[in-house]
Amino acid sequence: MADFIIEYWYIFIAVLAVGVCLGVAAYRFLKLPNSEQVKKIKEWLLLAVTDAEKELGGGTGQLKLRKVYDLFIQRFPWLVRVVSFEWFSELVDEALVEMREMLQNNNAVKSLVEGTEDKEG
């Protein structure tokens, strides 16, 4: 067993470092006031919904919801037990409304989502 640890010490250090980083991130997030936590989640959801819209396009509501929920589970695994799917779905609906407003009011976002952004540079 000691030889195994000596031979693969760098893997143990890497796993420990990742664990510490995740722990610190979770601690910092949980220290935020509840309104700040919800604000951060909503900001992230807007990004996730916009990416899903870009990738899957219109008319794929359930697929987009599933994709965003899967990303949410990966990003915030400790919140899965706290946030019901119904509440999550409502948050996604709010993010979709905000995204649609952005698409109407911001040509740069619209071209990014539609894939017509300028390819130069």
Secondary structure, 3 states (H helix, E strand, C coil): CHHHHHHCHHHHHHHHHHHHHHHHHHHHHHHCCHHHHHHHHHHHHHHHHHHHHHHHCCCCHHHHHHHHHHHHHHHCHHHCCCCCHHHHHHHHHHHHHHHHHHHHHCHHHHHHHHCCCCCCC
